[in-house]
Amino acid sequence: MQRTLIASVFIALASTAALAGPACNVPQTQWMKEGDFKAKLEQQGYQIKTFKVSKGQCYEIYGFDKAGKKVEIYFDPATAAVLEQK
């Protein structure tokens, strides 16, 4: 019984971490300025509805791509590379 409980807690914690998005280990001194970052994405055709820094210290946007498709994307804050897209 105790093993089942421990396993359940471990699985719950692991699945919560998986939902949190990627982690970015970049010092903030190397991050692209927020305004420059947004401008770069808008030039690529993105419409940004929400912009934030995720719990994992990545840039995260909610909005639409140039085809009008809804997107949630995590970016490396220094390079603007896409890390994860949902």
C-alpha angles and dihedrals in degrees: 000000000000091000091054091051093048091048091049092051091048092050092048092051093046093050092049090054090050091055093052096075131234126324122236117206097192121129110245090236087070096048120116111247111265093237093050091047094051092046091052092052093046089052087056090056102261120142106210116210097167129018123184146146109256126226087259090058096252128128109257129190136189117196141080135310123227090274090057094251117146112249141186110192135176117208136191102251094218102045103020089231114157109249101175136357127194 
